[in-house]
Amino acid sequence: MTEGLAKIIVVCGAAVGVLFWYYSYRLYARMKSLPAMVSASTPISGKDVNACMKDLVAFAASQGQAHIISKSQTTLELKLGASSFAFFFVKVLARFDAKGGQTVFSTVEDYKNVDKPFNLAMAIFVLLLAPLFVVGIPVALWLIVVPNTAPAVRWQVVQIVQIVNFIWEPFVIYFVHRRYRMLGQAFTDNVKAVIAA
């Protein structure tokens, strides 16, 4: 392999690494901007608080990933998440109020227990590890391998693909985190549909 070809491979590999790092940084920024608490309220017509609460408890009990923490006559507190990952969960507080002869269903989704560990893991990979290796591997290859006169040693520039080991993790973290947030939103949307029916 010629020195010119080796330089092209290193530059192209570094460019791809920087592009993926930049995209993972954008995902990290999007993750950090999400609100930790999401609340909503919906009027339910044609049902009283007791009937609505009965439907809510029956629906929550039928869901495999919903675990009831506490229950009163008008409030139900739930933990959403797989029991095998008990430390990652979405807390949902569902409440019924009778206002002006109408039942109002209110929810508060608390994503703090999901956001904290995922944001920390994402920060470690995106702000510390990825830049270190996305820059470090190409620089090491440029300074050590490219100037070497032995063609067999120059072929080691293909090790630039090792950057992949440090740029895929943020994408996995982001999409698993997104799945947990979608779980909370989907649950409350489904509850509203069941209660309003």
Biotite code that builds the C-alpha atoms (Angstrom):
import biotite.structure as struc

atoms = struc.array([
    struc.Atom([0.000, 0.000, 0.000], chain_id="A", res_id=1, res_name="MET", atom_name="CA", element="C"),
    struc.Atom([1.291, 3.440, -0.871], chain_id="A", res_id=2, res_name="THR", atom_name="CA", element="C"),
    struc.Atom([1.570, 6.252, 1.639], chain_id="A", res_id=3, res_name="GLU", atom_name="CA", element="C"),
    struc.Atom([-0.994, 8.303, -0.292], chain_id="A", res_id=4, res_name="GLY", atom_name="CA", element="C"),
    struc.Atom([-3.595, 5.522, -0.178], chain_id="A", res_id=5, res_name="LEU", atom_name="CA", element="C"),
    struc.Atom([-2.930, 4.994, 3.526], chain_id="A", res_id=6, res_name="ALA", atom_name="CA", element="C"),
    struc.Atom([-3.537, 8.696, 4.172], chain_id="A", res_id=7, res_name="LYS", atom_name="CA", element="C"),
    struc.Atom([-6.809, 8.601, 2.216], chain_id="A", res_id=8, res_name="ILE", atom_name="CA", element="C"),
    struc.Atom([-8.041, 5.597, 4.239], chain_id="A", res_id=9, res_name="ILE", atom_name="CA", element="C"),
    struc.Atom([-7.185, 7.292, 7.545], chain_id="A", res_id=10, res_name="VAL", atom_name="CA", element="C"),
    struc.Atom([-8.844, 10.576, 6.532], chain_id="A", res_id=11, res_name="VAL", atom_name="CA", element="C"),
    struc.Atom([-12.002, 8.826, 5.248], chain_id="A", res_id=12, res_name="CYS", atom_name="CA", element="C"),
    struc.Atom([-12.246, 6.646, 8.360], chain_id="A", res_id=13, res_name="GLY", atom_name="CA", element="C"),
    struc.Atom([-11.763, 9.662, 10.632], chain_id="A", res_id=14, res_name="ALA", atom_name="CA", element="C"),
    struc.Atom([-14.422, 11.609, 8.701], chain_id="A", res_id=15, res_name="ALA", atom_name="CA", element="C"),
    struc.Atom([-16.946, 8.794, 9.114], chain_id="A", res_id=16, res_name="VAL", atom_name="CA", element="C"),
    struc.Atom([-16.100, 8.562, 12.829], chain_id="A", res_id=17, res_name="GLY", atom_name="CA", element="C"),
    struc.Atom([-16.549, 12.312, 13.333], chain_id="A", res_id=18, res_name="VAL", atom_name="CA", element="C"),
    struc.Atom([-19.847, 12.249, 11.435], chain_id="A", res_id=19, res_name="LEU", atom_name="CA", element="C"),
    struc.Atom([-21.227, 9.466, 13.624], chain_id="A", res_id=20, res_name="PHE", atom_name="CA", element="C"),
    struc.Atom([-19.895, 11.155, 16.772], chain_id="A", res_id=21, res_name="TRP", atom_name="CA", element="C"),
    struc.Atom([-21.617, 14.402, 15.785], chain_id="A", res_id=22, res_name="TYR", atom_name="CA", element="C"),
    struc.Atom([-24.900, 12.575, 15.192], chain_id="A", res_id=23, res_name="TYR", atom_name="CA", element="C"),
    struc.Atom([-24.613, 10.808, 18.559], chain_id="A", res_id=24, res_name="SER", atom_name="CA", element="C"),
    struc.Atom([-23.964, 14.197, 20.199], chain_id="A", res_id=25, res_name="TYR", atom_name="CA", element="C"),
    struc.Atom([-27.178, 15.519, 18.622], chain_id="A", res_id=26, res_name="ARG", atom_name="CA", element="C"),
    struc.Atom([-29.082, 12.517, 20.048], chain_id="A", res_id=27, res_name="LEU", atom_name="CA", element="C"),
    struc.Atom([-27.538, 13.204, 23.463], chain_id="A", res_id=28, res_name="TYR", atom_name="CA", element="C"),
    struc.Atom([-28.629, 16.853, 23.300], chain_id="A", res_id=29, res_name="ALA", atom_name="CA", element="C"),
    struc.Atom([-32.147, 15.741, 22.319], chain_id="A", res_id=30, res_name="ARG", atom_name="CA", element="C"),
    struc.Atom([-32.218, 13.290, 25.239], chain_id="A", res_id=31, res_name="MET", atom_name="CA", element="C"),
    struc.Atom([-31.092, 15.975, 27.715], chain_id="A", res_id=32, res_name="LYS", atom_name="CA", element="C"),
    struc.Atom([-33.807, 18.371, 26.545], chain_id="A", res_id=33, res_name="SER", atom_name="CA", element="C"),
    struc.Atom([-36.690, 15.990, 27.305], chain_id="A", res_id=34, res_name="LEU", atom_name="CA", element="C"),
    struc.Atom([-38.782, 16.977, 30.344], chain_id="A", res_id=35, res_name="PRO", atom_name="CA", element="C"),
    struc.Atom([-38.444, 14.714, 33.381], chain_id="A", res_id=36, res_name="ALA", atom_name="CA", element="C"),
    struc.Atom([-42.126, 15.107, 34.249], chain_id="A", res_id=37, res_name="MET", atom_name="CA", element="C"),
    struc.Atom([-44.998, 15.054, 31.756], chain_id="A", res_id=38, res_name="VAL", atom_name="CA", element="C"),
    struc.Atom([-48.526, 15.805, 32.865], chain_id="A", res_id=39, res_name="SER", atom_name="CA", element="C"),
    struc.Atom([-51.859, 15.837, 31.092], chain_id="A", res_id=40, res_name="ALA", atom_name="CA", element="C"),
    struc.Atom([-55.541, 15.908, 31.942], chain_id="A", res_id=41, res_name="SER", atom_name="CA", element="C"),
    struc.Atom([-58.575, 14.761, 30.002], chain_id="A", res_id=42, res_name="THR", atom_name="CA", element="C"),
    struc.Atom([-62.280, 15.174, 30.746], chain_id="A", res_id=43, res_name="PRO", atom_name="CA", element="C"),
    struc.Atom([-64.201, 11.895, 30.762], chain_id="A", res_id=44, res_name="ILE", atom_name="CA", element="C"),
    struc.Atom([-67.890, 12.217, 30.021], chain_id="A", res_id=45, res_name="SER", atom_name="CA", element="C"),
    struc.Atom([-70.578, 9.761, 31.001], chain_id="A", res_id=46, res_name="GLY", atom_name="CA", element="C"),
    struc.Atom([-68.689, 8.034, 33.858], chain_id="A", res_id=47, res_name="LYS", atom_name="CA", element="C"),
    struc.Atom([-68.282, 8.798, 37.516], chain_id="A", res_id=48, res_name="ASP", atom_name="CA", element="C"),
    struc.Atom([-65.004, 8.606, 39.436], chain_id="A", res_id=49, res_name="VAL", atom_name="CA", element="C"),
    struc.Atom([-65.704, 5.138, 40.882], chain_id="A", res_id=50, res_name="ASN", atom_name="CA", element="C"),
    struc.Atom([-66.430, 3.576, 37.477], chain_id="A", res_id=51, res_name="ALA", atom_name="CA", element="C"),
    struc.Atom([-63.342, 5.187, 35.979], chain_id="A", res_id=52, res_name="CYS", atom_name="CA", element="C"),
    struc.Atom([-61.159, 3.999, 38.853], chain_id="A", res_id=53, res_name="MET", atom_name="CA", element="C"),
    struc.Atom([-62.478, 0.473, 38.455], chain_id="A", res_id=54, res_name="LYS", atom_name="CA", element="C"),
    struc.Atom([-61.588, 0.515, 34.730], chain_id="A", res_id=55, res_name="ASP", atom_name="CA", element="C"),
    struc.Atom([-58.136, 1.926, 35.473], chain_id="A", res_id=56, res_name="LEU", atom_name="CA", element="C"),
    struc.Atom([-57.299, -0.734, 38.072], chain_id="A", res_id=57, res_name="VAL", atom_name="CA", element="C"),
    struc.Atom([-58.558, -3.529, 35.794], chain_id="A", res_id=58, res_name="ALA", atom_name="CA", element="C"),
    struc.Atom([-56.481, -2.195, 32.889], chain_id="A", res_id=59, res_name="PHE", atom_name="CA", element="C"),
    struc.Atom([-53.338, -1.756, 35.023], chain_id="A", res_id=60, res_name="ALA", atom_name="CA", element="C"),
    struc.Atom([-53.704, -5.290, 36.407], chain_id="A", res_id=61, res_name="ALA", atom_name="CA", element="C"),
    struc.Atom([-53.924, -6.707, 32.878], chain_id="A", res_id=62, res_name="SER", atom_name="CA", element="C"),
    struc.Atom([-50.655, -5.075, 31.796], chain_id="A", res_id=63, res_name="GLN", atom_name="CA", element="C"),
    struc.Atom([-47.517, -7.132, 32.319], chain_id="A", res_id=64, res_name="GLY", atom_name="CA", element="C"),
    struc.Atom([-45.204, -4.140, 32.722], chain_id="A", res_id=65, res_name="GLN", atom_name="CA", element="C"),
    struc.Atom([-47.441, -2.149, 35.090], chain_id="A", res_id=66, res_name="ALA", atom_name="CA", element="C"),
    struc.Atom([-46.914, -2.681, 38.811], chain_id="A", res_id=67, res_name="HIS", atom_name="CA", element="C"),
    struc.Atom([-49.258, -0.960, 41.255], chain_id="A", res_id=68, res_name="ILE", atom_name="CA", element="C"),
    struc.Atom([-47.370, 0.882, 44.025], chain_id="A", res_id=69, res_name="ILE", atom_name="CA", element="C"),
    struc.Atom([-50.281, 2.486, 45.869], chain_id="A", res_id=70, res_name="SER", atom_name="CA", element="C"),
    struc.Atom([-54.014, 2.944, 45.434], chain_id="A", res_id=71, res_name="LYS", atom_name="CA", element="C"),
    struc.Atom([-56.670, 5.164, 46.943], chain_id="A", res_id=72, res_name="SER", atom_name="CA", element="C"),
    struc.Atom([-60.268, 5.895, 45.926], chain_id="A", res_id=73, res_name="GLN", atom_name="CA", element="C"),
    struc.Atom([-59.219, 8.487, 43.357], chain_id="A", res_id=74, res_name="THR", atom_name="CA", element="C"),
    struc.Atom([-55.477, 7.905, 42.795], chain_id="A", res_id=75, res_name="THR", atom_name="CA", element="C"),
    struc.Atom([-53.368, 5.082, 41.446], chain_id="A", res_id=76, res_name="LEU", atom_name="CA", element="C"),
    struc.Atom([-49.574, 5.132, 41.477], chain_id="A", res_id=77, res_name="GLU", atom_name="CA", element="C"),
    struc.Atom([-47.829, 2.750, 39.080], chain_id="A", res_id=78, res_name="LEU", atom_name="CA", element="C"),
    struc.Atom([-44.356, 1.657, 38.137], chain_id="A", res_id=79, res_name="LYS", atom_name="CA", element="C"),
    struc.Atom([-43.893, 0.824, 34.449], chain_id="A", res_id=80, res_name="LEU", atom_name="CA", element="C"),
    struc.Atom([-41.027, -1.358, 33.348], chain_id="A", res_id=81, res_name="GLY", atom_name="CA", element="C"),
    struc.Atom([-39.834, -4.920, 33.144], chain_id="A", res_id=82, res_name="ALA", atom_name="CA", element="C"),
    struc.Atom([-39.427, -6.541, 36.539], chain_id="A", res_id=83, res_name="SER", atom_name="CA", element="C"),
    struc.Atom([-35.981, -7.845, 35.537], chain_id="A", res_id=84, res_name="SER", atom_name="CA", element="C"),
    struc.Atom([-34.784, -4.221, 35.208], chain_id="A", res_id=85, res_name="PHE", atom_name="CA", element="C"),
    struc.Atom([-36.396, -2.903, 38.374], chain_id="A", res_id=86, res_name="ALA", atom_name="CA", element="C"),
    struc.Atom([-34.029, 0.090, 38.621], chain_id="A", res_id=87, res_name="PHE", atom_name="CA", element="C"),
    struc.Atom([-35.212, 1.534, 35.271], chain_id="A", res_id=88, res_name="PHE", atom_name="CA", element="C"),
    struc.Atom([-38.866, 2.434, 35.582], chain_id="A", res_id=89, res_name="PHE", atom_name="CA", element="C"),
    struc.Atom([-41.368, 5.126, 34.715], chain_id="A", res_id=90, res_name="VAL", atom_name="CA", element="C"),
    struc.Atom([-43.580, 6.232, 37.565], chain_id="A", res_id=91, res_name="LYS", atom_name="CA", element="C"),
    struc.Atom([-47.147, 7.150, 36.606], chain_id="A", res_id=92, res_name="VAL", atom_name="CA", element="C"),
    struc.Atom([-49.552, 8.895, 38.937], chain_id="A", res_id=93, res_name="LEU", atom_name="CA", element="C"),
    struc.Atom([-53.145, 8.669, 37.684], chain_id="A", res_id=94, res_name="ALA", atom_name="CA", element="C"),
    struc.Atom([-55.857, 10.680, 39.406], chain_id="A", res_id=95, res_name="ARG", atom_name="CA", element="C"),
    struc.Atom([-59.574, 11.250, 38.997], chain_id="A", res_id=96, res_name="PHE", atom_name="CA", element="C"),
    struc.Atom([-61.342, 14.416, 40.097], chain_id="A", res_id=97, res_name="ASP", atom_name="CA", element="C"),
    struc.Atom([-65.010, 15.357, 39.894], chain_id="A", res_id=98, res_name="ALA", atom_name="CA", element="C"),
    struc.Atom([-65.177, 18.956, 38.653], chain_id="A", res_id=99, res_name="LYS", atom_name="CA", element="C"),
    struc.Atom([-68.429, 20.654, 37.753], chain_id="A", res_id=100, res_name="GLY", atom_name="CA", element="C"),
    struc.Atom([-70.307, 17.376, 37.388], chain_id="A", res_id=101, res_name="GLY", atom_name="CA", element="C"),
    struc.Atom([-67.656, 15.944, 35.083], chain_id="A", res_id=102, res_name="GLN", atom_name="CA", element="C"),
    struc.Atom([-64.871, 13.457, 35.767], chain_id="A", res_id=103, res_name="THR", atom_name="CA", element="C"),
    struc.Atom([-61.384, 14.675, 34.940], chain_id="A", res_id=104, res_name="VAL", atom_name="CA", element="C"),
    struc.Atom([-58.560, 12.165, 34.440], chain_id="A", res_id=105, res_name="PHE", atom_name="CA", element="C"),
    struc.Atom([-55.068, 13.522, 35.182], chain_id="A", res_id=106, res_name="SER", atom_name="CA", element="C"),
    struc.Atom([-51.721, 11.798, 34.758], chain_id="A", res_id=107, res_name="THR", atom_name="CA", element="C"),
    struc.Atom([-48.183, 12.673, 35.717], chain_id="A", res_id=108, res_name="VAL", atom_name="CA", element="C"),
    struc.Atom([-45.426, 10.593, 34.141], chain_id="A", res_id=109, res_name="GLU", atom_name="CA", element="C"),
    struc.Atom([-42.145, 10.745, 36.042], chain_id="A", res_id=110, res_name="ASP", atom_name="CA", element="C"),
    struc.Atom([-39.136, 9.719, 33.935], chain_id="A", res_id=111, res_name="TYR", atom_name="CA", element="C"),
    struc.Atom([-36.393, 10.624, 36.456], chain_id="A", res_id=112, res_name="LYS", atom_name="CA", element="C"),
    struc.Atom([-35.443, 7.019, 37.212], chain_id="A", res_id=113, res_name="ASN", atom_name="CA", element="C"),
    struc.Atom([-35.039, 6.361, 33.494], chain_id="A", res_id=114, res_name="VAL", atom_name="CA", element="C"),
    struc.Atom([-33.435, 9.654, 32.500], chain_id="A", res_id=115, res_name="ASP", atom_name="CA", element="C"),
    struc.Atom([-30.640, 9.809, 35.107], chain_id="A", res_id=116, res_name="LYS", atom_name="CA", element="C"),
    struc.Atom([-28.778, 6.561, 34.322], chain_id="A", res_id=117, res_name="PRO", atom_name="CA", element="C"),
    struc.Atom([-29.284, 6.831, 30.567], chain_id="A", res_id=118, res_name="PHE", atom_name="CA", element="C"),
    struc.Atom([-28.154, 10.468, 30.469], chain_id="A", res_id=119, res_name="ASN", atom_name="CA", element="C"),
    struc.Atom([-25.063, 9.578, 32.508], chain_id="A", res_id=120, res_name="LEU", atom_name="CA", element="C"),
    struc.Atom([-24.169, 6.623, 30.262], chain_id="A", res_id=121, res_name="ALA", atom_name="CA", element="C"),
    struc.Atom([-24.754, 8.717, 27.152], chain_id="A", res_id=122, res_name="MET", atom_name="CA", element="C"),
    struc.Atom([-22.567, 11.539, 28.522], chain_id="A", res_id=123, res_name="ALA", atom_name="CA", element="C"),
    struc.Atom([-19.706, 9.107, 29.235], chain_id="A", res_id=124, res_name="ILE", atom_name="CA", element="C"),
    struc.Atom([-19.790, 7.680, 25.729], chain_id="A", res_id=125, res_name="PHE", atom_name="CA", element="C"),
    struc.Atom([-20.541, 10.859, 23.759], chain_id="A", res_id=126, res_name="VAL", atom_name="CA", element="C"),
    struc.Atom([-18.484, 13.412, 25.671], chain_id="A", res_id=127, res_name="LEU", atom_name="CA", element="C"),
    struc.Atom([-15.573, 11.270, 26.860], chain_id="A", res_id=128, res_name="LEU", atom_name="CA", element="C"),
    struc.Atom([-14.963, 7.950, 25.117], chain_id="A", res_id=129, res_name="LEU", atom_name="CA", element="C"),
    struc.Atom([-16.117, 8.613, 21.555], chain_id="A", res_id=130, res_name="ALA", atom_name="CA", element="C"),
    struc.Atom([-14.084, 11.824, 21.033], chain_id="A", res_id=131, res_name="PRO", atom_name="CA", element="C"),
    struc.Atom([-11.040, 10.202, 22.596], chain_id="A", res_id=132, res_name="LEU", atom_name="CA", element="C"),
    struc.Atom([-11.079, 7.259, 20.206], chain_id="A", res_id=133, res_name="PHE", atom_name="CA", element="C"),
    struc.Atom([-12.543, 9.000, 17.148], chain_id="A", res_id=134, res_name="VAL", atom_name="CA", element="C"),
    struc.Atom([-9.581, 11.384, 17.305], chain_id="A", res_id=135, res_name="VAL", atom_name="CA", element="C"),
    struc.Atom([-7.030, 9.097, 18.955], chain_id="A", res_id=136, res_name="GLY", atom_name="CA", element="C"),
    struc.Atom([-7.154, 6.146, 16.555], chain_id="A", res_id=137, res_name="ILE", atom_name="CA", element="C"),
    struc.Atom([-6.721, 8.236, 13.368], chain_id="A", res_id=138, res_name="PRO", atom_name="CA", element="C"),
    struc.Atom([-3.940, 10.314, 14.958], chain_id="A", res_id=139, res_name="VAL", atom_name="CA", element="C"),
    struc.Atom([-2.090, 7.180, 16.096], chain_id="A", res_id=140, res_name="ALA", atom_name="CA", element="C"),
    struc.Atom([-2.411, 5.615, 12.633], chain_id="A", res_id=141, res_name="LEU", atom_name="CA", element="C"),
    struc.Atom([-1.344, 8.867, 10.956], chain_id="A", res_id=142, res_name="TRP", atom_name="CA", element="C"),
    struc.Atom([1.746, 9.264, 13.127], chain_id="A", res_id=143, res_name="LEU", atom_name="CA", element="C"),
    struc.Atom([2.855, 5.626, 13.480], chain_id="A", res_id=144, res_name="ILE", atom_name="CA", element="C"),
    struc.Atom([1.536, 3.543, 10.577], chain_id="A", res_id=145, res_name="VAL", atom_name="CA", element="C"),
    struc.Atom([1.274, 5.895, 7.566], chain_id="A", res_id=146, res_name="VAL", atom_name="CA", element="C"),
    struc.Atom([4.929, 7.076, 7.568], chain_id="A", res_id=147, res_name="PRO", atom_name="CA", element="C"),
    struc.Atom([6.270, 3.524, 7.954], chain_id="A", res_id=148, res_name="ASN", atom_name="CA", element="C"),
    struc.Atom([8.202, 2.375, 4.885], chain_id="A", res_id=149, res_name="THR", atom_name="CA", element="C"),
    struc.Atom([7.127, -1.266, 5.089], chain_id="A", res_id=150, res_name="ALA", atom_name="CA", element="C"),
    struc.Atom([3.995, -1.826, 2.928], chain_id="A", res_id=151, res_name="PRO", atom_name="CA", element="C"),
    struc.Atom([2.833, -4.647, 5.213], chain_id="A", res_id=152, res_name="ALA", atom_name="CA", element="C"),
    struc.Atom([2.802, -2.277, 8.193], chain_id="A", res_id=153, res_name="VAL", atom_name="CA", element="C"),
    struc.Atom([0.948, 0.357, 6.175], chain_id="A", res_id=154, res_name="ARG", atom_name="CA", element="C"),
    struc.Atom([-1.879, -2.129, 5.655], chain_id="A", res_id=155, res_name="TRP", atom_name="CA", element="C"),
    struc.Atom([-2.640, -1.658, 9.358], chain_id="A", res_id=156, res_name="GLN", atom_name="CA", element="C"),
    struc.Atom([-4.438, 1.572, 8.451], chain_id="A", res_id=157, res_name="VAL", atom_name="CA", element="C"),
    struc.Atom([-7.498, -0.610, 7.923], chain_id="A", res_id=158, res_name="VAL", atom_name="CA", element="C"),
    struc.Atom([-7.606, -0.739, 11.745], chain_id="A", res_id=159, res_name="GLN", atom_name="CA", element="C"),
    struc.Atom([-9.407, 2.579, 11.408], chain_id="A", res_id=160, res_name="ILE", atom_name="CA", element="C"),
    struc.Atom([-12.575, 0.454, 11.469], chain_id="A", res_id=161, res_name="VAL", atom_name="CA", element="C"),
    struc.Atom([-11.932, -0.010, 15.218], chain_id="A", res_id=162, res_name="GLN", atom_name="CA", element="C"),
    struc.Atom([-13.623, 3.375, 15.641], chain_id="A", res_id=163, res_name="ILE", atom_name="CA", element="C"),
    struc.Atom([-16.905, 1.481, 15.196], chain_id="A", res_id=164, res_name="VAL", atom_name="CA", element="C"),
    struc.Atom([-16.374, -0.087, 18.644], chain_id="A", res_id=165, res_name="ASN", atom_name="CA", element="C"),
    struc.Atom([-16.755, 3.343, 20.231], chain_id="A", res_id=166, res_name="PHE", atom_name="CA", element="C"),
    struc.Atom([-19.517, 4.956, 18.160], chain_id="A", res_id=167, res_name="ILE", atom_name="CA", element="C"),
    struc.Atom([-22.359, 2.409, 18.226], chain_id="A", res_id=168, res_name="TRP", atom_name="CA", element="C"),
    struc.Atom([-23.047, 2.469, 21.992], chain_id="A", res_id=169, res_name="GLU", atom_name="CA", element="C"),
    struc.Atom([-24.663, 5.942, 22.124], chain_id="A", res_id=170, res_name="PRO", atom_name="CA", element="C"),
    struc.Atom([-27.208, 4.855, 19.525], chain_id="A", res_id=171, res_name="PHE", atom_name="CA", element="C"),
    struc.Atom([-28.175, 1.783, 21.561], chain_id="A", res_id=172, res_name="VAL", atom_name="CA", element="C"),
    struc.Atom([-28.454, 3.865, 24.744], chain_id="A", res_id=173, res_name="ILE", atom_name="CA", element="C"),
    struc.Atom([-30.596, 6.460, 22.975], chain_id="A", res_id=174, res_name="TYR", atom_name="CA", element="C"),
    struc.Atom([-33.026, 3.948, 21.477], chain_id="A", res_id=175, res_name="PHE", atom_name="CA", element="C"),
    struc.Atom([-33.425, 1.952, 24.719], chain_id="A", res_id=176, res_name="VAL", atom_name="CA", element="C"),
    struc.Atom([-34.074, 5.211, 26.589], chain_id="A", res_id=177, res_name="HIS", atom_name="CA", element="C"),
    struc.Atom([-36.585, 6.223, 23.921], chain_id="A", res_id=178, res_name="ARG", atom_name="CA", element="C"),
    struc.Atom([-38.349, 2.873, 24.320], chain_id="A", res_id=179, res_name="ARG", atom_name="CA", element="C"),
    struc.Atom([-38.852, 3.501, 28.053], chain_id="A", res_id=180, res_name="TYR", atom_name="CA", element="C"),
    struc.Atom([-40.275, 6.954, 27.420], chain_id="A", res_id=181, res_name="ARG", atom_name="CA", element="C"),
    struc.Atom([-42.588, 5.562, 24.745], chain_id="A", res_id=182, res_name="MET", atom_name="CA", element="C"),
    struc.Atom([-43.733, 2.911, 27.239], chain_id="A", res_id=183, res_name="LEU", atom_name="CA", element="C"),
    struc.Atom([-44.982, 5.613, 29.621], chain_id="A", res_id=184, res_name="GLY", atom_name="CA", element="C"),
    struc.Atom([-46.690, 7.604, 26.887], chain_id="A", res_id=185, res_name="GLN", atom_name="CA", element="C"),
    struc.Atom([-48.294, 4.536, 25.319], chain_id="A", res_id=186, res_name="ALA", atom_name="CA", element="C"),
    struc.Atom([-49.586, 3.352, 28.691], chain_id="A", res_id=187, res_name="PHE", atom_name="CA", element="C"),
    struc.Atom([-51.299, 6.654, 29.501], chain_id="A", res_id=188, res_name="THR", atom_name="CA", element="C"),
    struc.Atom([-52.721, 6.899, 25.977], chain_id="A", res_id=189, res_name="ASP", atom_name="CA", element="C"),
    struc.Atom([-54.133, 3.370, 26.260], chain_id="A", res_id=190, res_name="ASN", atom_name="CA", element="C"),
    struc.Atom([-55.595, 4.121, 29.709], chain_id="A", res_id=191, res_name="VAL", atom_name="CA", element="C"),
    struc.Atom([-57.371, 7.188, 28.319], chain_id="A", res_id=192, res_name="LYS", atom_name="CA", element="C"),
    struc.Atom([-58.831, 5.113, 25.475], chain_id="A", res_id=193, res_name="ALA", atom_name="CA", element="C"),
    struc.Atom([-60.029, 2.361, 27.849], chain_id="A", res_id=194, res_name="VAL", atom_name="CA", element="C"),
    struc.Atom([-61.577, 4.769, 30.354], chain_id="A", res_id=195, res_name="ILE", atom_name="CA", element="C"),
    struc.Atom([-63.241, 6.959, 27.736], chain_id="A", res_id=196, res_name="ALA", atom_name="CA", element="C"),
    struc.Atom([-64.811, 3.912, 26.019], chain_id="A", res_id=197, res_name="ALA", atom_name="CA", element="C"),
])
